[in-house]
Structure formats: structure tokens, C-alpha cells
């Protein structure tokens, strides 16, 4: 049963390479009293939903793009994108629309060049392997974008703990947790 230990070792090394300033900026962003619109495709979309749910438990107003209950976006809103590649037809279009509406774009990606390309006010480069396996990505035993998605989940959970959760309590989060299960 060495595989879980190797994965944890890979993530430990990856987290050590995360830019502290970008992490602190992400923590500060998540503390803000604004509406957050999450977007991701595939497994990255599942990470977006997990982070949106936890932020909702912290009392934030959050939506997931693509859900039928997502309202219109406007000024002062945050489009928070999770994408290993930092690019897709839908992602590129959403960034354009968000800017036209006066919203700000935040992105977690493995490709730091996409932060500037999409004019992200808040950017977080995660030095993880993706399904593209570009020459600058780290080696991993994991398939496709597993390493990126695991790092996103870990880092967003940590940023929420260091951010909005630090100003809240377990009791408050529990009250906001669904009681329909």
C-alpha cells in the first residue's frame, strides 16, 4: 500500500512550491463580502462545487455556474475559475462576459500564463501536473489531472480555514449545513 504514501509525498512537495503571496491573496479574497460564482469543468468542476459548498457553510453567497438557480452576474461579483489548463471554449467565453459585466475574475490554474491572458485580478498558480503533461509540470504517478485537482481541493479547504472560517465557528457552519439528509 505504497501508492497513497507516494501521492501524499507528491502533494507535500507541491504545496511547498506554492507562492505564499498568492495564497494570502486567495485567503483575503474569500473573506470578502461579495457574491462568488464558481466554474470548473470535469473533476475541476467537482472541486469548484466542494469549495462553493464550504464557503456557503461560512455564510458567503455562492453560486455554481451551470446550475439552474444561478442568478445573473454583475459588478463587484467574483468569477472563480478552477482549471488545470486555464483555457477552454466555455471558460474563455465566461471570462469575457464577466469582464463585460464588471465582475472580477479569479483563477486557480497550473498554467500561470493564463492568469494574465484572462486578465485575472486574483490569480493562483498551482505547480501541479495536469492531463497535458507539459515539460514544466512535475512528475507524478497519478493519471491525467488528479494531482492538480487534489492540490486545488487541499489549498481551497486551507484557504477557507485560514479565511472565512477563522472568523466563524463550527456551530455556525453546522447550522448552515443541510438538515435534509
C-alpha positions in Angstrom: 0.0 0.0 0.0 2.7 2.5 -1.1 0.6 4.4 -3.6 -1.3 6.6 -1.0 2.0 7.5 0.6 3.6 8.4 -2.7 0.6 10.6 -3.5 0.8 12.4 -0.2 4.6 12.9 -0.7 3.9 14.4 -4.1 1.3 16.8 -2.7 3.6 17.7 0.2 6.4 18.7 -2.3 3.9 20.6 -4.4 2.4 22.6 -1.5 5.9 23.7 -0.6 6.2 25.3 -4.0 3.0 27.4 -3.8 3.5 31.1 -3.8 2.7 32.4 -0.3 1.6 35.9 -1.6 -0.9 34.3 -4.0 -2.2 32.1 -1.2 -2.6 35.1 1.2 -4.4 37.0 -1.6 -6.8 34.0 -2.0 -7.5 33.9 1.7 -8.2 37.6 1.7 -10.5 37.3 -1.4 -12.5 34.5 0.3 -13.1 36.8 3.3 -14.7 39.5 1.2 -18.5 40.0 1.4 -19.2 39.5 -2.3 -21.0 37.0 -4.4 -18.9 34.2 -5.7 -19.6 32.4 -9.0 -17.7 29.1 -9.3 -16.8 27.4 -12.5 -14.9 24.4 -13.5 -15.2 21.5 -15.9 -14.9 17.8 -15.2 -13.2 16.9 -11.9 -12.2 20.6 -11.5 -15.9 21.4 -11.6 -16.4 19.0 -8.7 -13.6 20.8 -6.8 -15.4 24.1 -7.5 -18.7 22.7 -6.1 -16.9 21.4 -3.0 -15.3 24.8 -2.3 -18.6 26.6 -3.1 -20.4 24.4 -0.6 -17.9 25.1 2.2 -18.0 28.8 1.5 -21.8 28.7 1.8 -21.3 27.0 5.2 -19.2 30.0 6.2 -22.1 32.3 5.3 -20.9 33.5 1.9 -23.2 34.0 -1.1 -22.1 31.4 -3.7 -23.3 30.0 -6.9 -22.1 27.4 -9.3 -22.3 28.3 -13.0 -24.4 25.8 -14.9 -26.9 25.2 -12.1 -30.5 26.3 -12.8 -30.6 28.5 -9.7 -27.6 30.6 -10.6 -28.6 34.3 -11.0 -27.2 36.9 -13.3 -23.7 38.2 -12.5 -22.9 41.9 -12.1 -20.4 44.4 -10.8 -18.5 43.5 -7.7 -19.1 39.8 -8.2 -16.3 37.3 -8.4 -16.0 34.6 -11.1 -13.8 32.0 -9.5 -12.5 29.5 -12.1 -10.7 26.2 -11.4 -8.9 24.9 -14.5 -5.7 23.0 -14.8 -5.1 24.2 -18.4 -6.6 27.6 -17.8 -8.4 27.5 -21.1 -11.5 26.1 -22.8 -14.1 27.4 -25.1 -16.6 27.9 -22.2 -14.0 29.2 -19.8 -12.7 31.8 -22.3 -16.3 33.0 -23.0 -17.2 33.2 -19.3 -14.1 35.4 -18.6 -15.1 37.7 -21.5 -18.7 38.0 -20.2 -17.6 38.6 -16.6 -15.3 41.5 -17.7 -18.1 43.0 -19.8 -20.4 42.8 -16.7 -17.9 44.5 -14.4 -17.2 41.4 -12.4 -13.7 40.4 -11.4 -12.0 37.1 -12.4 -10.1 34.8 -10.1 -8.5 31.6 -11.3 -6.7 28.6 -9.9 -4.7 27.0 -12.7 -1.5 25.1 -13.4 -0.7 27.4 -16.3 0.3 30.8 -14.8 0.4 32.5 -18.3 -3.4 32.1 -18.4 -3.8 34.5 -15.4 -2.7 37.4 -17.4 -4.3 36.2 -20.6 -7.7 36.2 -18.9 -6.9 39.5 -17.0 -7.4 37.8 -13.6 -7.5 40.3 -10.8 -6.8 37.3 -8.4 -4.6 34.5 -9.7 -3.3 31.4 -8.1 -0.8 29.3 -9.9 -0.6 25.7 -8.7 2.6 23.9 -9.7 0.8 20.6 -10.4 0.7 18.1 -13.2 -2.3 18.2 -15.5 -3.6 15.9 -18.2 -1.5 17.9 -20.7 1.8 16.8 -19.1 3.7 19.9 -20.3 7.5 19.9 -19.8 7.4 22.2 -16.8 4.8 20.1 -14.9 6.1 17.9 -12.1 6.4 14.2 -12.5 3.6 12.1 -10.9 2.5 8.6 -10.6 -1.1 9.8 -11.0 -3.2 9.8 -14.2 -4.5 12.9 -16.0 -5.2 15.9 -13.8 -5.5 14.0 -10.4 -2.6 15.9 -8.9 -4.0 19.3 -9.9 -7.5 18.5 -8.6 -6.1 17.2 -5.3 -4.0 20.2 -4.8 -6.9 22.5 -5.6 -9.1 20.7 -3.0 -6.5 20.9 -0.3 -5.5 24.5 -1.0 -9.1 25.8 -1.2 -10.0 24.0 2.0 -6.9 25.5 3.7 -7.7 29.0 2.4 -11.3 28.7 3.7 -10.0 27.6 7.1 -7.5 30.5 7.2 -10.1 32.9 5.7 -13.8 33.0 6.4 -13.8 30.0 8.8 -11.3 31.8 11.0 -14.0 34.5 11.6 -16.8 31.9 12.2 -17.4 28.9 14.4 -18.1 25.2 13.9 -21.5 25.8 15.4 -22.4 28.4 12.8 -21.2 26.2 10.0 -23.2 23.3 11.4 -26.4 25.4 11.4 -25.9 26.3 7.7 -25.2 22.6 6.8 -28.1 20.8 5.2 -30.6 19.2 7.5 -32.3 17.3 4.8 -30.1 14.2 4.8 
